[in-house]
Amino acid sequence: MNEDQFLKRKPRKCPKCGFSPVASILYGMPAYDEELERKLEDKSLVLGGCVVGHEDPKWQCTGCGKEFYEWDDLRNPGLILDELK
């Protein structure tokens, strides 16, 4: 993973390609309803699969497919060490 994949908050547009919107990724077994269907259609949400892990990406560009991870100092200690050099 590259450092540019780690963000402190959801971007309005993709830092890689500039496409908007960037979707949040929903993991698990969702209950389909009208609200979920609307979010999937307007691309504010994408499904990430039923297997949930602690190192999964949080957002995905709906244009180029690039995935982004939420910046979390405890989960990404290698990035902290690189910044201290």
ChimeraX commands (.cxc) that place a marker at each C-alpha (Angstrom):
marker #1 position 0.00,0.00,0.00 radius 0.5
marker #1 position 1.10,3.52,-0.74 radius 0.5
marker #1 position 0.85,6.43,1.63 radius 0.5
marker #1 position -1.48,8.20,-0.84 radius 0.5
marker #1 position -4.09,5.52,-0.16 radius 0.5
marker #1 position -4.49,6.70,3.46 radius 0.5
marker #1 position -6.81,9.64,4.04 radius 0.5
marker #1 position -8.07,11.37,7.17 radius 0.5
marker #1 position -11.60,11.79,5.77 radius 0.5
marker #1 position -13.70,10.81,2.79 radius 0.5
marker #1 position -12.68,12.86,-0.25 radius 0.5
marker #1 position -15.28,14.70,-2.34 radius 0.5
marker #1 position -13.51,13.61,-5.50 radius 0.5
marker #1 position -10.90,10.95,-6.24 radius 0.5
marker #1 position -7.34,12.15,-5.53 radius 0.5
marker #1 position -6.12,9.87,-8.33 radius 0.5
marker #1 position -8.48,10.59,-11.25 radius 0.5
marker #1 position -10.64,13.51,-10.05 radius 0.5
marker #1 position -13.92,11.60,-10.50 radius 0.5
marker #1 position -16.83,12.25,-8.19 radius 0.5
marker #1 position -18.45,10.74,-6.18 radius 0.5
marker #1 position -16.19,8.65,-4.01 radius 0.5
marker #1 position -18.31,5.97,-2.37 radius 0.5
marker #1 position -18.23,4.60,1.15 radius 0.5
marker #1 position -17.77,0.82,1.26 radius 0.5
marker #1 position -20.34,-1.23,3.18 radius 0.5
marker #1 position -19.19,-4.63,4.45 radius 0.5
marker #1 position -21.28,-7.47,5.84 radius 0.5
marker #1 position -24.69,-8.79,4.86 radius 0.5
marker #1 position -26.84,-5.69,4.28 radius 0.5
marker #1 position -30.61,-5.69,4.50 radius 0.5
marker #1 position -31.83,-4.36,1.18 radius 0.5
marker #1 position -34.32,-1.53,1.45 radius 0.5
marker #1 position -35.19,1.59,-0.54 radius 0.5
marker #1 position -32.52,3.71,1.15 radius 0.5
marker #1 position -29.76,1.18,0.40 radius 0.5
marker #1 position -30.95,0.87,-3.19 radius 0.5
marker #1 position -30.89,4.68,-3.59 radius 0.5
marker #1 position -27.34,4.93,-2.21 radius 0.5
marker #1 position -26.15,2.18,-4.55 radius 0.5
marker #1 position -27.78,3.89,-7.53 radius 0.5
marker #1 position -26.36,7.34,-6.77 radius 0.5
marker #1 position -22.93,5.74,-6.15 radius 0.5
marker #1 position -22.53,7.12,-2.65 radius 0.5
marker #1 position -22.18,3.52,-1.44 radius 0.5
marker #1 position -20.64,0.32,-2.82 radius 0.5
marker #1 position -20.79,-3.18,-1.38 radius 0.5
marker #1 position -17.51,-4.56,-0.08 radius 0.5
marker #1 position -18.49,-8.17,0.51 radius 0.5
marker #1 position -19.61,-10.19,3.48 radius 0.5
marker #1 position -16.17,-10.84,5.00 radius 0.5
marker #1 position -15.33,-8.00,7.38 radius 0.5
marker #1 position -11.72,-7.30,8.34 radius 0.5
marker #1 position -9.97,-4.59,10.34 radius 0.5
marker #1 position -7.68,-3.59,7.45 radius 0.5
marker #1 position -10.31,-3.14,4.73 radius 0.5
marker #1 position -10.52,0.02,2.63 radius 0.5
marker #1 position -13.19,2.51,3.68 radius 0.5
marker #1 position -13.83,4.37,0.40 radius 0.5
marker #1 position -13.69,3.59,-3.31 radius 0.5
marker #1 position -13.67,5.80,-6.39 radius 0.5
marker #1 position -16.69,4.96,-8.54 radius 0.5
marker #1 position -14.75,6.06,-11.63 radius 0.5
marker #1 position -11.33,4.38,-11.54 radius 0.5
marker #1 position -11.98,1.89,-8.71 radius 0.5
marker #1 position -9.07,3.12,-6.53 radius 0.5
marker #1 position -9.59,2.18,-2.89 radius 0.5
marker #1 position -8.70,4.38,0.06 radius 0.5
marker #1 position -8.08,3.58,3.70 radius 0.5
marker #1 position -8.89,5.76,6.68 radius 0.5
marker #1 position -5.78,7.14,8.32 radius 0.5
marker #1 position -5.36,5.34,11.61 radius 0.5
marker #1 position -2.03,5.68,13.41 radius 0.5
marker #1 position -2.57,2.48,15.39 radius 0.5
marker #1 position -3.33,0.39,12.33 radius 0.5
marker #1 position -0.57,1.81,10.10 radius 0.5
marker #1 position 2.56,2.01,12.24 radius 0.5
marker #1 position 4.87,1.85,9.20 radius 0.5
marker #1 position 3.62,5.19,7.98 radius 0.5
marker #1 position 4.30,6.81,11.36 radius 0.5
marker #1 position 7.87,5.53,11.30 radius 0.5
marker #1 position 8.39,6.90,7.76 radius 0.5
marker #1 position 7.22,10.35,8.86 radius 0.5
marker #1 position 9.66,10.39,11.79 radius 0.5
marker #1 position 12.71,9.86,9.55 radius 0.5
marker link #1:1,2 radius 0.2
marker link #1:2,3 radius 0.2
marker link #1:3,4 radius 0.2
marker link #1:4,5 radius 0.2
marker link #1:5,6 radius 0.2
marker link #1:6,7 radius 0.2
marker link #1:7,8 radius 0.2
marker link #1:8,9 radius 0.2
marker link #1:9,10 radius 0.2
marker link #1:10,11 radius 0.2
marker link #1:11,12 radius 0.2
marker link #1:12,13 radius 0.2
marker link #1:13,14 radius 0.2
marker link #1:14,15 radius 0.2
marker link #1:15,16 radius 0.2
marker link #1:16,17 radius 0.2
marker link #1:17,18 radius 0.2
marker link #1:18,19 radius 0.2
marker link #1:19,20 radius 0.2
marker link #1:20,21 radius 0.2
marker link #1:21,22 radius 0.2
marker link #1:22,23 radius 0.2
marker link #1:23,24 radius 0.2
marker link #1:24,25 radius 0.2
marker link #1:25,26 radius 0.2
marker link #1:26,27 radius 0.2
marker link #1:27,28 radius 0.2
marker link #1:28,29 radius 0.2
marker link #1:29,30 radius 0.2
marker link #1:30,31 radius 0.2
marker link #1:31,32 radius 0.2
marker link #1:32,33 radius 0.2
marker link #1:33,34 radius 0.2
marker link #1:34,35 radius 0.2
marker link #1:35,36 radius 0.2
marker link #1:36,37 radius 0.2
marker link #1:37,38 radius 0.2
marker link #1:38,39 radius 0.2
marker link #1:39,40 radius 0.2
marker link #1:40,41 radius 0.2
marker link #1:41,42 radius 0.2
marker link #1:42,43 radius 0.2
marker link #1:43,44 radius 0.2
marker link #1:44,45 radius 0.2
marker link #1:45,46 radius 0.2
marker link #1:46,47 radius 0.2
marker link #1:47,48 radius 0.2
marker link #1:48,49 radius 0.2
marker link #1:49,50 radius 0.2
marker link #1:50,51 radius 0.2
marker link #1:51,52 radius 0.2
marker link #1:52,53 radius 0.2
marker link #1:53,54 radius 0.2
marker link #1:54,55 radius 0.2
marker link #1:55,56 radius 0.2
marker link #1:56,57 radius 0.2
marker link #1:57,58 radius 0.2
marker link #1:58,59 radius 0.2
marker link #1:59,60 radius 0.2
marker link #1:60,61 radius 0.2
marker link #1:61,62 radius 0.2
marker link #1:62,63 radius 0.2
marker link #1:63,64 radius 0.2
marker link #1:64,65 radius 0.2
marker link #1:65,66 radius 0.2
marker link #1:66,67 radius 0.2
marker link #1:67,68 radius 0.2
marker link #1:68,69 radius 0.2
marker link #1:69,70 radius 0.2
marker link #1:70,71 radius 0.2
marker link #1:71,72 radius 0.2
marker link #1:72,73 radius 0.2
marker link #1:73,74 radius 0.2
marker link #1:74,75 radius 0.2
marker link #1:75,76 radius 0.2
marker link #1:76,77 radius 0.2
marker link #1:77,78 radius 0.2
marker link #1:78,79 radius 0.2
marker link #1:79,80 radius 0.2
marker link #1:80,81 radius 0.2
marker link #1:81,82 radius 0.2
marker link #1:82,83 radius 0.2
marker link #1:83,84 radius 0.2
marker link #1:84,85 radius 0.2
view
